[in-house]
Amino acid sequence: MTTAKKIVLDCFENMFVHKDFDAASANVHPDFVTHSPGFPSGREAFVEAMRNSPMAGADVAVKRVIADDEHVVVHLHVVRPGEELGAAVVDIVRVADGLIVEHWDVKQPVPPGAEMF
C-alpha cells in the first residue's frame, strides 16, 4: 500500500467508520482546502463540520481505494439513518508531506436494483 493511500485510508476509517474525529484530524494539514460545497476549509473547521454533519450518524463502508501518486480516490457507500439504499460517494484527496491537503467529492443516490458495490 502506498504511503498516500495509507494516510487517506487511516483518516477516512477513523472519521467515517470509527467516528474518531481526533484521530482523523492527525492526517489533515492545518491549511486543508475542500472544494465540497457547504463545508469549510481548514483542518479544525472541516473536522468540526464533519463531526456535526449527517455523515457522523451514517453507516459508512469503504468499498475501494485507488492511489495515483499524490492523489487518492475513495469510493464509499453511505447509508444515513432512515435511508434504505443510501448514496455512493467518491472522494478525491491530494496528499503532500504526509498530510491530506486538498479534497473534492461527488455523490449520487443508489438507485433501486443497482449493483454499485
Buried (B, 14 or more C-beta within 10 A) or exposed (E): EBEBBBBBBBBBBBBBEEBEBEBBBBBBBEEBBBEBEEBBBBBEEBBBBBBEEEBBEBEBBBBEBEBEEBBBBBBBBBBBEEBEBBBBBBBBBBBEEEBBBBBBBEEEEBEEEEEEE
